[in-house]
Amino acid sequence: MKMISFLSVLFMLCILSCEEKRPQIEHKIDLFADERQEGKAYVMSQQECFDGSQLVISTAKIKLTDSSSGRGKSIFIYKVDSGNVLKTTRDSVIAFPFQFLSTQKLTPKKDTAIYVYLKKLEGFRFIAEEKHLKYQWVKGASVFEVKK
């Protein structure tokens, strides 16, 4: 009796272990397909940059004075020696030279006047105190040359 029950259990295990495995069909559903745009960065137009800025200056006298990269976000500090103020919402008088912070590297062509799009500095409290910074580059703004 023990032998028959043992053989029946063994037989059942063999049958269950030999069950045919069917390949599973993979159904991918992308819930965010319309929101994802890989490899495509939004570039602001010149008018959008101007409208989104609190201070706009046209200048050819801009240079990189300091930068930090490695741990955390990269930051770049630029100095504007002189320029023409095209828009201001905060200050009536801008004292040149002044410095501003940017989280993106700006690459103006040498001896070419560009538009500098700035807004009030948000965050970076310790750097702002040490470097006397009031403004930062508008996020997403591009470097546009001043047309003559």
C-alpha positions in Angstrom: 0.0 0.0 0.0 2.8 2.3 0.9 4.5 1.5 -2.4 1.4 2.3 -4.5 0.8 5.6 -2.8 4.5 6.5 -3.2 4.4 5.6 -6.9 1.3 7.6 -7.5 2.8 10.7 -5.8 5.9 10.2 -7.9 3.9 9.8 -11.0 1.9 13.0 -10.3 5.2 14.9 -9.7 6.5 13.7 -13.0 3.4 14.8 -14.9 3.3 18.2 -13.2 7.0 18.8 -13.8 6.7 18.0 -17.5 4.0 20.5 -18.1 4.5 22.4 -21.3 5.7 26.0 -20.7 4.2 28.5 -23.1 6.1 31.6 -23.9 4.5 34.6 -22.5 3.6 37.4 -24.9 4.9 40.7 -23.6 2.4 43.5 -23.7 4.1 46.9 -23.3 1.9 49.8 -22.4 3.6 53.2 -22.2 1.4 55.4 -20.0 3.7 58.4 -20.7 4.3 58.1 -24.4 2.9 61.5 -25.2 4.9 63.2 -22.5 8.3 61.6 -23.2 10.5 63.2 -25.8 13.9 61.5 -25.5 16.8 63.4 -27.1 14.7 66.5 -27.7 15.4 69.6 -25.5 13.0 72.5 -25.6 14.8 75.6 -26.9 13.2 78.9 -25.9 12.7 81.5 -28.7 14.3 84.9 -28.3 10.9 86.5 -27.4 10.2 83.8 -24.8 13.6 84.5 -23.2 13.0 88.2 -23.2 9.5 87.8 -21.7 10.7 85.4 -19.0 13.6 87.6 -17.9 13.7 90.3 -15.2 16.9 91.9 -16.6 18.0 91.8 -20.3 21.4 93.3 -21.3 23.1 93.3 -24.7 26.9 93.1 -24.3 30.1 91.9 -25.9 32.0 92.3 -22.6 31.2 89.0 -20.9 33.7 86.4 -19.6 33.7 83.3 -17.4 35.3 84.1 -14.1 34.7 81.0 -12.1 33.2 77.5 -12.4 32.6 74.5 -10.3 31.9 70.9 -11.4 32.1 67.5 -10.0 29.9 67.1 -7.0 26.3 68.2 -7.6 25.3 70.6 -10.4 27.9 72.4 -12.4 27.8 76.2 -11.9 29.4 78.9 -13.9 29.9 82.6 -12.8 30.2 85.2 -15.5 31.2 88.8 -15.3 29.6 91.5 -17.4 31.9 94.6 -17.7 29.5 96.8 -19.6 26.4 96.7 -21.8 23.1 98.2 -22.7 20.1 97.5 -20.4 17.1 96.6 -22.6 14.7 95.5 -19.8 14.6 95.7 -16.1 11.8 95.0 -13.6 13.7 95.2 -10.3 16.4 97.9 -10.4 16.3 101.2 -12.1 20.1 101.5 -12.2 22.5 98.6 -12.9 26.1 99.0 -11.6 28.7 97.6 -14.0 30.7 95.4 -13.7 28.6 92.7 -12.1 28.5 89.0 -11.9 25.8 86.4 -12.4 25.4 82.7 -12.0 24.5 80.1 -14.6 23.9 76.3 -14.3 24.7 76.0 -18.0 27.9 76.9 -19.8 27.4 79.8 -22.1 29.4 79.8 -25.3 29.3 83.2 -26.9 31.6 83.8 -30.0 34.6 86.0 -29.4 34.0 89.7 -29.8 30.3 89.1 -30.6 27.6 91.0 -28.7 24.9 88.7 -27.1 21.7 89.1 -25.1 22.1 88.2 -21.4 18.8 87.0 -20.0 18.7 87.1 -16.2 16.3 86.7 -13.3 16.6 87.1 -9.5 19.0 84.6 -7.9 17.2 81.7 -6.2 19.1 79.5 -3.9 22.9 79.3 -3.8 22.9 81.4 -0.7 26.6 80.9 0.3 27.9 81.5 -3.2 25.7 84.6 -3.5 27.1 86.1 -0.3 30.7 85.3 -1.1 30.6 86.5 -4.8 28.0 89.3 -4.3 25.6 87.7 -6.8 22.0 89.0 -7.4 21.1 87.4 -10.7 21.1 84.0 -12.5 20.7 83.0 -16.1 17.2 82.2 -17.1 16.9 78.4 -17.2 16.3 77.1 -20.7 17.4 80.4 -22.4 19.7 80.2 -25.3 22.6 82.5 -26.3 21.4 84.8 -29.0 23.7 87.2 -30.9 22.7 90.8 -31.2 22.0 91.5 -34.8 23.5 94.7 -36.2 
